[in-house]
Amino acid sequence: MDKSLSDYFSVPENEIPDIIDLRNLEAPEPMETILLACAQLGPDKNYLAHLPHVPTPLFPHLETRGLNWQLLEEADGSVLLLIRRKP
């Protein structure tokens, strides 16, 4: 990867959290894990998950909770999902 994650997600490098790898969990554990973590997400904080594929069913849940998200699709089909509170 030539660019840093902060370049892809348009956030400062110091605001990129550790990546939480959820690729080996069975459904619905990744969604439950993300929603639980996001319920505790403070203002100006980000959550970054590595998932095996685009989590389309998750997006309406994030929207109703007032969260923004961005995806970075990897060559292997997995995705990095950055979630943050809407300003």
C-alpha positions in Angstrom: 0.0 0.0 0.0 1.7 3.2 -1.2 -0.7 5.6 0.7 -1.2 5.6 4.4 -4.6 4.9 5.9 -4.9 8.5 6.9 -4.7 9.4 3.2 -7.4 7.0 2.2 -9.7 8.0 5.0 -8.9 11.8 5.0 -8.1 11.9 8.7 -4.9 12.8 10.5 -2.5 9.9 11.1 -2.9 10.3 14.9 -6.7 9.8 14.6 -6.4 6.4 12.9 -7.1 3.7 15.5 -5.8 0.2 15.7 -7.4 -2.1 13.2 -9.8 -4.6 14.8 -9.7 -7.8 12.7 -13.2 -9.3 12.5 -12.6 -11.4 9.4 -12.7 -14.8 11.2 -15.9 -14.3 13.1 -19.1 -15.9 12.1 -22.2 -13.8 11.3 -23.7 -11.9 13.1 -20.7 -11.5 15.4 -18.9 -8.8 13.3 -22.0 -6.6 13.2 -22.7 -7.1 16.9 -19.0 -6.3 17.8 -19.1 -3.1 15.7 -22.4 -1.9 17.0 -21.3 -2.5 20.6 -18.0 -0.6 20.0 -19.8 2.2 18.3 -22.3 2.6 21.1 -19.2 3.6 23.3 -17.6 5.7 20.6 -16.9 9.2 21.9 -16.9 12.4 19.8 -13.8 12.8 17.7 -13.0 9.1 18.0 -12.8 6.6 15.2 -13.3 2.8 15.0 -11.5 0.8 12.3 -12.5 -2.8 11.5 -11.1 -5.3 8.9 -14.0 -7.4 7.5 -14.1 -10.2 4.9 -16.5 -8.3 2.6 -18.5 -5.1 2.3 -21.0 -5.2 5.3 -24.0 -3.8 3.5 -26.6 -4.9 6.2 -24.6 -2.9 8.7 -25.0 0.5 7.0 -28.6 1.3 8.0 -27.7 0.5 11.6 -24.8 2.9 11.5 -27.0 5.6 9.8 -29.7 5.4 12.5 -27.0 5.8 15.2 -25.7 9.0 13.6 -22.4 7.5 12.4 -20.5 8.1 9.2 -18.4 5.4 7.6 -15.8 5.0 4.8 -14.6 1.8 3.1 -11.3 0.8 1.7 -11.6 -2.3 -0.4 -8.6 -4.5 -0.5 -7.4 -6.6 -3.4 -8.5 -9.9 -1.7 -12.1 -8.7 -1.4 -11.8 -7.8 2.3 -12.5 -4.2 3.5 -11.3 -1.8 6.0 -14.3 0.1 7.5 -13.7 3.4 9.4 -16.6 4.6 11.5 -17.0 7.9 13.2 -19.7 10.1 14.7 -21.3 12.6 12.4 -20.3 16.2 13.3 
